Amino acid sequence: MDRQKVYVSSLGFLLMLTTVALSALHEARLEVYVSLFAVCYFAASALFRPRRRWFDVVGGGLFAAFCVIVAIKVLDILF
């Protein structure tokens, strides 16, 4: 198998494992799912594509969603 297929398979497995684990724990908050999906995506990307330096649309979207979630939580704590 080439490297791209291993990357996609591993990412799919990580996301499925995350979904099953969170649903087994009866987690219903969307921000937990998005945050852990971002962690899985960036971990798989770092392992399989360590020298990739250009902008990635999926990674940018996940990072932006994560930043929005963190900002909302911080504002919720402060006010």
mmCIF file of the N, C-alpha and C atoms, coordinates in Angstrom:
data_MODEL
# 
_entry.id   MODEL 
# 
loop_
_atom_site.group_PDB 
_atom_site.id 
_atom_site.type_symbol 
_atom_site.label_atom_id 
_atom_site.label_alt_id 
_atom_site.label_comp_id 
_atom_site.label_asym_id 
_atom_site.label_entity_id 
_atom_site.label_seq_id 
_atom_site.pdbx_PDB_ins_code 
_atom_site.Cartn_x 
_atom_site.Cartn_y 
_atom_site.Cartn_z 
_atom_site.occupancy 
_atom_site.B_iso_or_equiv 
_atom_site.pdbx_formal_charge 
_atom_site.auth_seq_id 
_atom_site.auth_comp_id 
_atom_site.auth_asym_id 
_atom_site.auth_atom_id 
_atom_site.pdbx_PDB_model_num 
ATOM 1   N N  . MET A 1 1  ? 0.841   -1.186 0.000  1.00 0.00 ? 1  MET A N  1 
ATOM 2   C CA . MET A 1 1  ? 0.000   0.000  0.000  1.00 0.00 ? 1  MET A CA 1 
ATOM 3   C C  . MET A 1 1  ? 0.881   1.243  0.000  1.00 0.00 ? 1  MET A C  1 
ATOM 4   N N  . ASP A 1 2  ? 0.473   2.222  -0.750 1.00 0.00 ? 2  ASP A N  1 
ATOM 5   C CA . ASP A 1 2  ? 1.261   3.442  -0.753 1.00 0.00 ? 2  ASP A CA 1 
ATOM 6   C C  . ASP A 1 2  ? 0.934   4.296  0.475  1.00 0.00 ? 2  ASP A C  1 
ATOM 7   N N  . ARG A 1 3  ? 1.748   5.290  0.673  1.00 0.00 ? 3  ARG A N  1 
ATOM 8   C CA . ARG A 1 3  ? 1.675   6.114  1.883  1.00 0.00 ? 3  ARG A CA 1 
ATOM 9   C C  . ARG A 1 3  ? 0.347   6.862  2.020  1.00 0.00 ? 3  ARG A C  1 
ATOM 10  N N  . GLN A 1 4  ? -0.208  7.329  0.919  1.00 0.00 ? 4  GLN A N  1 
ATOM 11  C CA . GLN A 1 4  ? -1.471  8.075  0.956  1.00 0.00 ? 4  GLN A CA 1 
ATOM 12  C C  . GLN A 1 4  ? -2.623  7.181  1.405  1.00 0.00 ? 4  GLN A C  1 
ATOM 13  N N  . LYS A 1 5  ? -2.654  5.938  0.932  1.00 0.00 ? 5  LYS A N  1 
ATOM 14  C CA . LYS A 1 5  ? -3.712  5.012  1.335  1.00 0.00 ? 5  LYS A CA 1 
ATOM 15  C C  . LYS A 1 5  ? -3.598  4.647  2.809  1.00 0.00 ? 5  LYS A C  1 
ATOM 16  N N  . VAL A 1 6  ? -2.383  4.487  3.286  1.00 0.00 ? 6  VAL A N  1 
ATOM 17  C CA . VAL A 1 6  ? -2.182  4.192  4.710  1.00 0.00 ? 6  VAL A CA 1 
ATOM 18  C C  . VAL A 1 6  ? -2.621  5.380  5.558  1.00 0.00 ? 6  VAL A C  1 
ATOM 19  N N  . TYR A 1 7  ? -2.310  6.587  5.089  1.00 0.00 ? 7  TYR A N  1 
ATOM 20  C CA . TYR A 1 7  ? -2.719  7.796  5.803  1.00 0.00 ? 7  TYR A CA 1 
ATOM 21  C C  . TYR A 1 7  ? -4.240  7.905  5.895  1.00 0.00 ? 7  TYR A C  1 
ATOM 22  N N  . VAL A 1 8  ? -4.927  7.726  4.783  1.00 0.00 ? 8  VAL A N  1 
ATOM 23  C CA . VAL A 1 8  ? -6.387  7.841  4.765  1.00 0.00 ? 8  VAL A CA 1 
ATOM 24  C C  . VAL A 1 8  ? -7.020  6.733  5.605  1.00 0.00 ? 8  VAL A C  1 
ATOM 25  N N  . SER A 1 9  ? -6.491  5.522  5.509  1.00 0.00 ? 9  SER A N  1 
ATOM 26  C CA . SER A 1 9  ? -7.017  4.411  6.313  1.00 0.00 ? 9  SER A CA 1 
ATOM 27  C C  . SER A 1 9  ? -6.809  4.655  7.800  1.00 0.00 ? 9  SER A C  1 
ATOM 28  N N  . SER A 1 10 ? -5.637  5.128  8.166  1.00 0.00 ? 10 SER A N  1 
ATOM 29  C CA . SER A 1 10 ? -5.350  5.406  9.577  1.00 0.00 ? 10 SER A CA 1 
ATOM 30  C C  . SER A 1 10 ? -6.219  6.538  10.104 1.00 0.00 ? 10 SER A C  1 
ATOM 31  N N  . LEU A 1 11 ? -6.394  7.572  9.313  1.00 0.00 ? 11 LEU A N  1 
ATOM 32  C CA . LEU A 1 11 ? -7.237  8.687  9.732  1.00 0.00 ? 11 LEU A CA 1 
ATOM 33  C C  . LEU A 1 11 ? -8.683  8.239  9.891  1.00 0.00 ? 11 LEU A C  1 
ATOM 34  N N  . GLY A 1 12 ? -9.169  7.456  8.971  1.00 0.00 ? 12 GLY A N  1 
ATOM 35  C CA . GLY A 1 12 ? -10.529 6.926  9.087  1.00 0.00 ? 12 GLY A CA 1 
ATOM 36  C C  . GLY A 1 12 ? -10.699 6.060  10.323 1.00 0.00 ? 12 GLY A C  1 
ATOM 37  N N  . PHE A 1 13 ? -9.702  5.225  10.602 1.00 0.00 ? 13 PHE A N  1 
ATOM 38  C CA . PHE A 1 13 ? -9.760  4.383  11.793 1.00 0.00 ? 13 PHE A CA 1 
ATOM 39  C C  . PHE A 1 13 ? -9.734  5.222  13.068 1.00 0.00 ? 13 PHE A C  1 
ATOM 40  N N  . LEU A 1 14 ? -8.875  6.230  13.118 1.00 0.00 ? 14 LEU A N  1 
ATOM 41  C CA . LEU A 1 14 ? -8.806  7.100  14.297 1.00 0.00 ? 14 LEU A CA 1 
ATOM 42  C C  . LEU A 1 14 ? -10.111 7.850  14.526 1.00 0.00 ? 14 LEU A C  1 
ATOM 43  N N  . LEU A 1 15 ? -10.701 8.368  13.460 1.00 0.00 ? 15 LEU A N  1 
ATOM 44  C CA . LEU A 1 15 ? -11.961 9.099  13.603 1.00 0.00 ? 15 LEU A CA 1 
ATOM 45  C C  . LEU A 1 15 ? -13.096 8.172  14.022 1.00 0.00 ? 15 LEU A C  1 
ATOM 46  N N  . MET A 1 16 ? -13.116 6.955  13.480 1.00 0.00 ? 16 MET A N  1 
ATOM 47  C CA . MET A 1 16 ? -14.139 5.987  13.872 1.00 0.00 ? 16 MET A CA 1 
ATOM 48  C C  . MET A 1 16 ? -13.963 5.585  15.333 1.00 0.00 ? 16 MET A C  1 
ATOM 49  N N  . LEU A 1 17 ? -12.722 5.347  15.737 1.00 0.00 ? 17 LEU A N  1 
ATOM 50  C CA . LEU A 1 17 ? -12.440 4.974  17.122 1.00 0.00 ? 17 LEU A CA 1 
ATOM 51  C C  . LEU A 1 17 ? -12.831 6.094  18.081 1.00 0.00 ? 17 LEU A C  1 
ATOM 52  N N  . THR A 1 18 ? -12.561 7.329  17.699 1.00 0.00 ? 18 THR A N  1 
ATOM 53  C CA . THR A 1 18 ? -12.944 8.473  18.519 1.00 0.00 ? 18 THR A CA 1 
ATOM 54  C C  . THR A 1 18 ? -14.457 8.574  18.650 1.00 0.00 ? 18 THR A C  1 
ATOM 55  N N  . THR A 1 19 ? -15.157 8.396  17.549 1.00 0.00 ? 19 THR A N  1 
ATOM 56  C CA . THR A 1 19 ? -16.620 8.470  17.575 1.00 0.00 ? 19 THR A CA 1 
ATOM 57  C C  . THR A 1 19 ? -17.221 7.370  18.440 1.00 0.00 ? 19 THR A C  1 
ATOM 58  N N  . VAL A 1 20 ? -16.725 6.157  18.294 1.00 0.00 ? 20 VAL A N  1 
ATOM 59  C CA . VAL A 1 20 ? -17.241 5.033  19.086 1.00 0.00 ? 20 VAL A CA 1 
ATOM 60  C C  . VAL A 1 20 ? -16.947 5.241  20.567 1.00 0.00 ? 20 VAL A C  1 
ATOM 61  N N  . ALA A 1 21 ? -15.737 5.695  20.885 1.00 0.00 ? 21 ALA A N  1 
ATOM 62  C CA . ALA A 1 21 ? -15.376 5.904  22.290 1.00 0.00 ? 21 ALA A CA 1 
ATOM 63  C C  . ALA A 1 21 ? -16.224 7.003  22.928 1.00 0.00 ? 21 ALA A C  1 
ATOM 64  N N  . LEU A 1 22 ? -16.415 8.105  22.222 1.00 0.00 ? 22 LEU A N  1 
ATOM 65  C CA . LEU A 1 22 ? -17.208 9.198  22.786 1.00 0.00 ? 22 LEU A CA 1 
ATOM 66  C C  . LEU A 1 22 ? -18.681 8.833  22.905 1.00 0.00 ? 22 LEU A C  1 
ATOM 67  N N  . SER A 1 23 ? -19.190 8.095  21.942 1.00 0.00 ? 23 SER A N  1 
ATOM 68  C CA . SER A 1 23 ? -20.594 7.689  22.056 1.00 0.00 ? 23 SER A CA 1 
ATOM 69  C C  . SER A 1 23 ? -20.776 6.637  23.139 1.00 0.00 ? 23 SER A C  1 
ATOM 70  N N  . ALA A 1 24 ? -19.776 5.806  23.379 1.00 0.00 ? 24 ALA A N  1 
ATOM 71  C CA . ALA A 1 24 ? -19.847 4.841  24.476 1.00 0.00 ? 24 ALA A CA 1 
ATOM 72  C C  . ALA A 1 24 ? -19.831 5.548  25.829 1.00 0.00 ? 24 ALA A C  1 
ATOM 73  N N  . LEU A 1 25 ? -19.196 6.697  25.878 1.00 0.00 ? 25 LEU A N  1 
ATOM 74  C CA . LEU A 1 25 ? -19.161 7.497  27.109 1.00 0.00 ? 25 LEU A CA 1 
ATOM 75  C C  . LEU A 1 25 ? -20.368 8.424  27.223 1.00 0.00 ? 25 LEU A C  1 
ATOM 76  N N  . HIS A 1 26 ? -21.298 8.328  26.277 1.00 0.00 ? 26 HIS A N  1 
ATOM 77  C CA . HIS A 1 26 ? -22.524 9.140  26.243 1.00 0.00 ? 26 HIS A CA 1 
ATOM 78  C C  . HIS A 1 26 ? -22.217 10.636 26.178 1.00 0.00 ? 26 HIS A C  1 
ATOM 79  N N  . GLU A 1 27 ? -21.211 10.977 25.410 1.00 0.00 ? 27 GLU A N  1 
ATOM 80  C CA . GLU A 1 27 ? -20.845 12.384 25.227 1.00 0.00 ? 27 GLU A CA 1 
ATOM 81  C C  . GLU A 1 27 ? -21.741 12.988 24.153 1.00 0.00 ? 27 GLU A C  1 
ATOM 82  N N  . ALA A 1 28 ? -22.360 14.118 24.471 1.00 0.00 ? 28 ALA A N  1 
ATOM 83  C CA . ALA A 1 28 ? -23.295 14.740 23.533 1.00 0.00 ? 28 ALA A CA 1 
ATOM 84  C C  . ALA A 1 28 ? -22.851 16.127 23.081 1.00 0.00 ? 28 ALA A C  1 
ATOM 85  N N  . ARG A 1 29 ? -21.755 16.644 23.632 1.00 0.00 ? 29 ARG A N  1 
ATOM 86  C CA . ARG A 1 29 ? -21.316 17.989 23.269 1.00 0.00 ? 29 ARG A CA 1 
ATOM 87  C C  . ARG A 1 29 ? -20.524 17.962 21.961 1.00 0.00 ? 29 ARG A C  1 
ATOM 88  N N  . LEU A 1 30 ? -20.956 18.786 21.029 1.00 0.00 ? 30 LEU A N  1 
ATOM 89  C CA . LEU A 1 30 ? -20.332 18.834 19.712 1.00 0.00 ? 30 LEU A CA 1 
ATOM 90  C C  . LEU A 1 30 ? -18.887 19.323 19.789 1.00 0.00 ? 30 LEU A C  1 
ATOM 91  N N  . GLU A 1 31 ? -18.605 20.233 20.710 1.00 0.00 ? 31 GLU A N  1 
ATOM 92  C CA . GLU A 1 31 ? -17.247 20.778 20.796 1.00 0.00 ? 31 GLU A CA 1 
ATOM 93  C C  . GLU A 1 31 ? -16.222 19.720 21.181 1.00 0.00 ? 31 GLU A C  1 
ATOM 94  N N  . VAL A 1 32 ? -16.621 18.719 21.935 1.00 0.00 ? 32 VAL A N  1 
ATOM 95  C CA . VAL A 1 32 ? -15.707 17.634 22.292 1.00 0.00 ? 32 VAL A CA 1 
ATOM 96  C C  . VAL A 1 32 ? -15.367 16.816 21.047 1.00 0.00 ? 32 VAL A C  1 
ATOM 97  N N  . TYR A 1 33 ? -16.371 16.517 20.245 1.00 0.00 ? 33 TYR A N  1 
ATOM 98  C CA . TYR A 1 33 ? -16.144 15.764 19.013 1.00 0.00 ? 33 TYR A CA 1 
ATOM 99  C C  . TYR A 1 33 ? -15.233 16.538 18.061 1.00 0.00 ? 33 TYR A C  1 
ATOM 100 N N  . VAL A 1 34 ? -15.525 17.810 17.854 1.00 0.00 ? 34 VAL A N  1 
ATOM 101 C CA . VAL A 1 34 ? -14.726 18.613 16.919 1.00 0.00 ? 34 VAL A CA 1 
ATOM 102 C C  . VAL A 1 34 ? -13.286 18.737 17.410 1.00 0.00 ? 34 VAL A C  1 
ATOM 103 N N  . SER A 1 35 ? -13.099 18.953 18.698 1.00 0.00 ? 35 SER A N  1 
ATOM 104 C CA . SER A 1 35 ? -11.752 19.085 19.247 1.00 0.00 ? 35 SER A CA 1 
ATOM 105 C C  . SER A 1 35 ? -10.953 17.800 19.083 1.00 0.00 ? 35 SER A C  1 
ATOM 106 N N  . LEU A 1 36 ? -11.565 16.674 19.389 1.00 0.00 ? 36 LEU A N  1 
ATOM 107 C CA . LEU A 1 36 ? -10.843 15.409 19.257 1.00 0.00 ? 36 LEU A CA 1 
ATOM 108 C C  . LEU A 1 36 ? -10.638 15.009 17.799 1.00 0.00 ? 36 LEU A C  1 
ATOM 109 N N  . PHE A 1 37 ? -11.569 15.355 16.924 1.00 0.00 ? 37 PHE A N  1 
ATOM 110 C CA . PHE A 1 37 ? -11.354 15.114 15.498 1.00 0.00 ? 37 PHE A CA 1 
ATOM 111 C C  . PHE A 1 37 ? -10.168 15.936 14.994 1.00 0.00 ? 37 PHE A C  1 
ATOM 112 N N  . ALA A 1 38 ? -10.038 17.168 15.469 1.00 0.00 ? 38 ALA A N  1 
ATOM 113 C CA . ALA A 1 38 ? -8.900  18.005 15.079 1.00 0.00 ? 38 ALA A CA 1 
ATOM 114 C C  . ALA A 1 38 ? -7.594  17.397 15.570 1.00 0.00 ? 38 ALA A C  1 
ATOM 115 N N  . VAL A 1 39 ? -7.587  16.909 16.803 1.00 0.00 ? 39 VAL A N  1 
ATOM 116 C CA . VAL A 1 39 ? -6.380  16.272 17.346 1.00 0.00 ? 39 VAL A CA 1 
ATOM 117 C C  . VAL A 1 39 ? -6.014  15.043 16.516 1.00 0.00 ? 39 VAL A C  1 
ATOM 118 N N  . CYS A 1 40 ? -6.996  14.218 16.190 1.00 0.00 ? 40 CYS A N  1 
ATOM 119 C CA . CYS A 1 40 ? -6.743  13.022 15.368 1.00 0.00 ? 40 CYS A CA 1 
ATOM 120 C C  . CYS A 1 40 ? -6.211  13.401 13.991 1.00 0.00 ? 40 CYS A C  1 
ATOM 121 N N  . TYR A 1 41 ? -6.808  14.407 13.386 1.00 0.00 ? 41 TYR A N  1 
ATOM 122 C CA . TYR A 1 41 ? -6.385  14.826 12.050 1.00 0.00 ? 41 TYR A CA 1 
ATOM 123 C C  . TYR A 1 41 ? -4.944  15.336 12.061 1.00 0.00 ? 41 TYR A C  1 
ATOM 124 N N  . PHE A 1 42 ? -4.621  16.206 13.016 1.00 0.00 ? 42 PHE A N  1 
ATOM 125 C CA . PHE A 1 42 ? -3.270  16.763 13.055 1.00 0.00 ? 42 PHE A CA 1 
ATOM 126 C C  . PHE A 1 42 ? -2.240  15.721 13.470 1.00 0.00 ? 42 PHE A C  1 
ATOM 127 N N  . ALA A 1 43 ? -2.614  14.772 14.329 1.00 0.00 ? 43 ALA A N  1 
ATOM 128 C CA . ALA A 1 43 ? -1.687  13.701 14.706 1.00 0.00 ? 43 ALA A CA 1 
ATOM 129 C C  . ALA A 1 43 ? -1.389  12.803 13.506 1.00 0.00 ? 43 ALA A C  1 
ATOM 130 N N  . ALA A 1 44 ? -2.423  12.411 12.777 1.00 0.00 ? 44 ALA A N  1 
ATOM 131 C CA . ALA A 1 44 ? -2.207  11.572 11.593 1.00 0.00 ? 44 ALA A CA 1 
ATOM 132 C C  . ALA A 1 44 ? -1.420  12.327 10.525 1.00 0.00 ? 44 ALA A C  1 
ATOM 133 N N  . SER A 1 45 ? -1.713  13.598 10.353 1.00 0.00 ? 45 SER A N  1 
ATOM 134 C CA . SER A 1 45 ? -0.976  14.398 9.368  1.00 0.00 ? 45 SER A CA 1 
ATOM 135 C C  . SER A 1 45 ? 0.489   14.545 9.754  1.00 0.00 ? 45 SER A C  1 
ATOM 136 N N  . ALA A 1 46 ? 0.759   14.713 11.035 1.00 0.00 ? 46 ALA A N  1 
ATOM 137 C CA . ALA A 1 46 ? 2.145   14.853 11.484 1.00 0.00 ? 46 ALA A CA 1 
ATOM 138 C C  . ALA A 1 46 ? 2.916   13.548 11.325 1.00 0.00 ? 46 ALA A C  1 
ATOM 139 N N  . LEU A 1 47 ? 2.241   12.427 11.518 1.00 0.00 ? 47 LEU A N  1 
ATOM 140 C CA . LEU A 1 47 ? 2.918   11.138 11.385 1.00 0.00 ? 47 LEU A CA 1 
ATOM 141 C C  . LEU A 1 47 ? 3.186   10.761 9.933  1.00 0.00 ? 47 LEU A C  1 
ATOM 142 N N  . PHE A 1 48 ? 2.229   10.995 9.057  1.00 0.00 ? 48 PHE A N  1 
ATOM 143 C CA . PHE A 1 48 ? 2.354   10.519 7.689  1.00 0.00 ? 48 PHE A CA 1 
ATOM 144 C C  . PHE A 1 48 ? 2.839   11.572 6.707  1.00 0.00 ? 48 PHE A C  1 
ATOM 145 N N  . ARG A 1 49 ? 2.701   12.841 7.038  1.00 0.00 ? 49 ARG A N  1 
ATOM 146 C CA . ARG A 1 49 ? 3.149   13.910 6.146  1.00 0.00 ? 49 ARG A CA 1 
ATOM 147 C C  . ARG A 1 49 ? 3.909   14.970 6.943  1.00 0.00 ? 49 ARG A C  1 
ATOM 148 N N  . PRO A 1 50 ? 5.055   14.623 7.527  1.00 0.00 ? 50 PRO A N  1 
ATOM 149 C CA . PRO A 1 50 ? 5.745   15.577 8.418  1.00 0.00 ? 50 PRO A CA 1 
ATOM 150 C C  . PRO A 1 50 ? 6.342   16.788 7.708  1.00 0.00 ? 50 PRO A C  1 
ATOM 151 N N  . ARG A 1 51 ? 6.635   16.692 6.428  1.00 0.00 ? 51 ARG A N  1 
ATOM 152 C CA . ARG A 1 51 ? 7.286   17.807 5.728  1.00 0.00 ? 51 ARG A CA 1 
ATOM 153 C C  . ARG A 1 51 ? 6.316   18.688 4.970  1.00 0.00 ? 51 ARG A C  1 
ATOM 154 N N  . ARG A 1 52 ? 5.043   18.409 5.103  1.00 0.00 ? 52 ARG A N  1 
ATOM 155 C CA . ARG A 1 52 ? 4.045   19.207 4.382  1.00 0.00 ? 52 ARG A CA 1 
ATOM 156 C C  . ARG A 1 52 ? 3.958   20.590 5.025  1.00 0.00 ? 52 ARG A C  1 
ATOM 157 N N  . ARG A 1 53 ? 4.160   21.630 4.237  1.00 0.00 ? 53 ARG A N  1 
ATOM 158 C CA . ARG A 1 53 ? 4.207   22.986 4.767  1.00 0.00 ? 53 ARG A CA 1 
ATOM 159 C C  . ARG A 1 53 ? 3.114   23.894 4.223  1.00 0.00 ? 53 ARG A C  1 
ATOM 160 N N  . TRP A 1 54 ? 2.457   23.529 3.138  1.00 0.00 ? 54 TRP A N  1 
ATOM 161 C CA . TRP A 1 54 ? 1.476   24.433 2.548  1.00 0.00 ? 54 TRP A CA 1 
ATOM 162 C C  . TRP A 1 54 ? 0.136   24.323 3.261  1.00 0.00 ? 54 TRP A C  1 
ATOM 163 N N  . PHE A 1 55 ? -0.742  25.279 2.965  1.00 0.00 ? 55 PHE A N  1 
ATOM 164 C CA . PHE A 1 55 ? -2.038  25.384 3.636  1.00 0.00 ? 55 PHE A CA 1 
ATOM 165 C C  . PHE A 1 55 ? -2.939  24.210 3.275  1.00 0.00 ? 55 PHE A C  1 
ATOM 166 N N  . ASP A 1 56 ? -3.579  23.662 4.264  1.00 0.00 ? 56 ASP A N  1 
ATOM 167 C CA . ASP A 1 56 ? -4.500  22.550 4.083  1.00 0.00 ? 56 ASP A CA 1 
ATOM 168 C C  . ASP A 1 56 ? -5.897  23.029 4.472  1.00 0.00 ? 56 ASP A C  1 
ATOM 169 N N  . VAL A 1 57 ? -6.847  22.919 3.573  1.00 0.00 ? 57 VAL A N  1 
ATOM 170 C CA . VAL A 1 57 ? -8.193  23.453 3.799  1.00 0.00 ? 57 VAL A CA 1 
ATOM 171 C C  . VAL A 1 57 ? -8.876  22.739 4.969  1.00 0.00 ? 57 VAL A C  1 
ATOM 172 N N  . VAL A 1 58 ? -8.775  21.425 5.020  1.00 0.00 ? 58 VAL A N  1 
ATOM 173 C CA . VAL A 1 58 ? -9.409  20.670 6.105  1.00 0.00 ? 58 VAL A CA 1 
ATOM 174 C C  . VAL A 1 58 ? -8.765  21.021 7.444  1.00 0.00 ? 58 VAL A C  1 
ATOM 175 N N  . GLY A 1 59 ? -7.449  21.071 7.478  1.00 0.00 ? 59 GLY A N  1 
ATOM 176 C CA . GLY A 1 59 ? -6.753  21.441 8.704  1.00 0.00 ? 59 GLY A CA 1 
ATOM 177 C C  . GLY A 1 59 ? -7.061  22.862 9.133  1.00 0.00 ? 59 GLY A C  1 
ATOM 178 N N  . GLY A 1 60 ? -7.140  23.764 8.175  1.00 0.00 ? 60 GLY A N  1 
ATOM 179 C CA . GLY A 1 60 ? -7.498  25.147 8.489  1.00 0.00 ? 60 GLY A CA 1 
ATOM 180 C C  . GLY A 1 60 ? -8.902  25.269 9.046  1.00 0.00 ? 60 GLY A C  1 
ATOM 181 N N  . GLY A 1 61 ? -9.827  24.518 8.461  1.00 0.00 ? 61 GLY A N  1 
ATOM 182 C CA . GLY A 1 61 ? -11.207 24.527 8.963  1.00 0.00 ? 61 GLY A CA 1 
ATOM 183 C C  . GLY A 1 61 ? -11.316 23.952 10.362 1.00 0.00 ? 61 GLY A C  1 
ATOM 184 N N  . LEU A 1 62 ? -10.621 22.844 10.598 1.00 0.00 ? 62 LEU A N  1 
ATOM 185 C CA . LEU A 1 62 ? -10.644 22.251 11.939 1.00 0.00 ? 62 LEU A CA 1 
ATOM 186 C C  . LEU A 1 62 ? -9.984  23.170 12.964 1.00 0.00 ? 62 LEU A C  1 
ATOM 187 N N  . PHE A 1 63 ? -8.884  23.805 12.567 1.00 0.00 ? 63 PHE A N  1 
ATOM 188 C CA . PHE A 1 63 ? -8.212  24.719 13.488 1.00 0.00 ? 63 PHE A CA 1 
ATOM 189 C C  . PHE A 1 63 ? -9.080  25.938 13.780 1.00 0.00 ? 63 PHE A C  1 
ATOM 190 N N  . ALA A 1 64 ? -9.750  26.466 12.769 1.00 0.00 ? 64 ALA A N  1 
ATOM 191 C CA . ALA A 1 64 ? -10.647 27.611 12.972 1.00 0.00 ? 64 ALA A CA 1 
ATOM 192 C C  . ALA A 1 64 ? -11.813 27.236 13.879 1.00 0.00 ? 64 ALA A C  1 
ATOM 193 N N  . ALA A 1 65 ? -12.388 26.056 13.669 1.00 0.00 ? 65 ALA A N  1 
ATOM 194 C CA . ALA A 1 65 ? -13.486 25.596 14.527 1.00 0.00 ? 65 ALA A CA 1 
ATOM 195 C C  . ALA A 1 65 ? -13.009 25.413 15.962 1.00 0.00 ? 65 ALA A C  1 
ATOM 196 N N  . PHE A 1 66 ? -11.811 24.869 16.127 1.00 0.00 ? 66 PHE A N  1 
ATOM 197 C CA . PHE A 1 66 ? -11.247 24.694 17.461 1.00 0.00 ? 66 PHE A CA 1 
ATOM 198 C C  . PHE A 1 66 ? -11.028 26.046 18.137 1.00 0.00 ? 66 PHE A C  1 
ATOM 199 N N  . CYS A 1 67 ? -10.508 27.027 17.392 1.00 0.00 ? 67 CYS A N  1 
ATOM 200 C CA . CYS A 1 67 ? -10.293 28.364 17.959 1.00 0.00 ? 67 CYS A CA 1 
ATOM 201 C C  . CYS A 1 67 ? -11.607 29.023 18.362 1.00 0.00 ? 67 CYS A C  1 
ATOM 202 N N  . VAL A 1 68 ? -12.642 28.854 17.562 1.00 0.00 ? 68 VAL A N  1 
ATOM 203 C CA . VAL A 1 68 ? -13.956 29.413 17.900 1.00 0.00 ? 68 VAL A CA 1 
ATOM 204 C C  . VAL A 1 68 ? -14.497 28.762 19.169 1.00 0.00 ? 68 VAL A C  1 
ATOM 205 N N  . ILE A 1 69 ? -14.360 27.454 19.284 1.00 0.00 ? 69 ILE A N  1 
ATOM 206 C CA . ILE A 1 69 ? -14.832 26.738 20.476 1.00 0.00 ? 69 ILE A CA 1 
ATOM 207 C C  . ILE A 1 69 ? -14.095 27.218 21.715 1.00 0.00 ? 69 ILE A C  1 
ATOM 208 N N  . VAL A 1 70 ? -12.773 27.359 21.608 1.00 0.00 ? 70 VAL A N  1 
ATOM 209 C CA . VAL A 1 70 ? -11.989 27.828 22.752 1.00 0.00 ? 70 VAL A CA 1 
ATOM 210 C C  . VAL A 1 70 ? -12.376 29.256 23.114 1.00 0.00 ? 70 VAL A C  1 
ATOM 211 N N  . ALA A 1 71 ? -12.573 30.112 22.126 1.00 0.00 ? 71 ALA A N  1 
ATOM 212 C CA . ALA A 1 71 ? -12.966 31.500 22.403 1.00 0.00 ? 71 ALA A CA 1 
ATOM 213 C C  . ALA A 1 71 ? -14.325 31.563 23.090 1.00 0.00 ? 71 ALA A C  1 
ATOM 214 N N  . ILE A 1 72 ? -15.265 30.749 22.639 1.00 0.00 ? 72 ILE A N  1 
ATOM 215 C CA . ILE A 1 72 ? -16.588 30.726 23.277 1.00 0.00 ? 72 ILE A CA 1 
ATOM 216 C C  . ILE A 1 72 ? -16.485 30.247 24.714 1.00 0.00 ? 72 ILE A C  1 
ATOM 217 N N  . LYS A 1 73 ? -15.686 29.226 24.953 1.00 0.00 ? 73 LYS A N  1 
ATOM 218 C CA . LYS A 1 73 ? -15.526 28.710 26.319 1.00 0.00 ? 73 LYS A CA 1 
ATOM 219 C C  . LYS A 1 73 ? -14.844 29.735 27.227 1.00 0.00 ? 73 LYS A C  1 
ATOM 220 N N  . VAL A 1 74 ? -13.845 30.432 26.701 1.00 0.00 ? 74 VAL A N  1 
ATOM 221 C CA . VAL A 1 74 ? -13.161 31.459 27.496 1.00 0.00 ? 74 VAL A CA 1 
ATOM 222 C C  . VAL A 1 74 ? -14.118 32.601 27.816 1.00 0.00 ? 74 VAL A C  1 
ATOM 223 N N  . LEU A 1 75 ? -14.893 33.045 26.840 1.00 0.00 ? 75 LEU A N  1 
ATOM 224 C CA . LEU A 1 75 ? -15.869 34.105 27.089 1.00 0.00 ? 75 LEU A CA 1 
ATOM 225 C C  . LEU A 1 75 ? -16.948 33.649 28.062 1.00 0.00 ? 75 LEU A C  1 
ATOM 226 N N  . ASP A 1 76 ? -17.309 32.384 27.996 1.00 0.00 ? 76 ASP A N  1 
ATOM 227 C CA . ASP A 1 76 ? -18.291 31.834 28.930 1.00 0.00 ? 76 ASP A CA 1 
ATOM 228 C C  . ASP A 1 76 ? -17.751 31.848 30.360 1.00 0.00 ? 76 ASP A C  1 
ATOM 229 N N  . ILE A 1 77 ? -16.476 31.573 30.516 1.00 0.00 ? 77 ILE A N  1 
ATOM 230 C CA . ILE A 1 77 ? -15.859 31.589 31.846 1.00 0.00 ? 77 ILE A CA 1 
ATOM 231 C C  . ILE A 1 77 ? -15.716 33.020 32.362 1.00 0.00 ? 77 ILE A C  1 
ATOM 232 N N  . LEU A 1 78 ? -15.322 33.941 31.480 1.00 0.00 ? 78 LEU A N  1 
ATOM 233 C CA . LEU A 1 78 ? -15.080 35.315 31.908 1.00 0.00 ? 78 LEU A CA 1 
ATOM 234 C C  . LEU A 1 78 ? -16.355 36.088 32.212 1.00 0.00 ? 78 LEU A C  1 
ATOM 235 N N  . PHE A 1 79 ? -17.428 35.814 31.509 1.00 0.00 ? 79 PHE A N  1 
ATOM 236 C CA . PHE A 1 79 ? -18.647 36.612 31.688 1.00 0.00 ? 79 PHE A CA 1 
ATOM 237 C C  . PHE A 1 79 ? -19.770 35.789 32.205 1.00 0.00 ? 79 PHE A C  1 
# 
